[in-house]
């Protein structure tokens, strides 16, 4: 049995069993069947993800989900505050216009009454 060169990410691999399976089931020549297991440690060492890698990615995804959820909530609250400010500004402007129109109408009524006398 051979293992990948990196002991931290070592993968147990029964080369003899693999070579027999290739000869018997895939009908490869003995040279082909024996050559493939020799190449497998390189394949394993070249970056096949381990369970630890998958757990790390899951943690990264969960952290990203939490951050994204918080960002969405902050954006929602910010939009709400912006809408409330805009409403307040609109109401303030409306009362200002209504007050100006009231003064203008009263001025016109006073001018009309004076012109009638």
Order of alpha helices (4+ residues) and beta strands (2+ residues): beta-beta-alpha-alpha-alpha
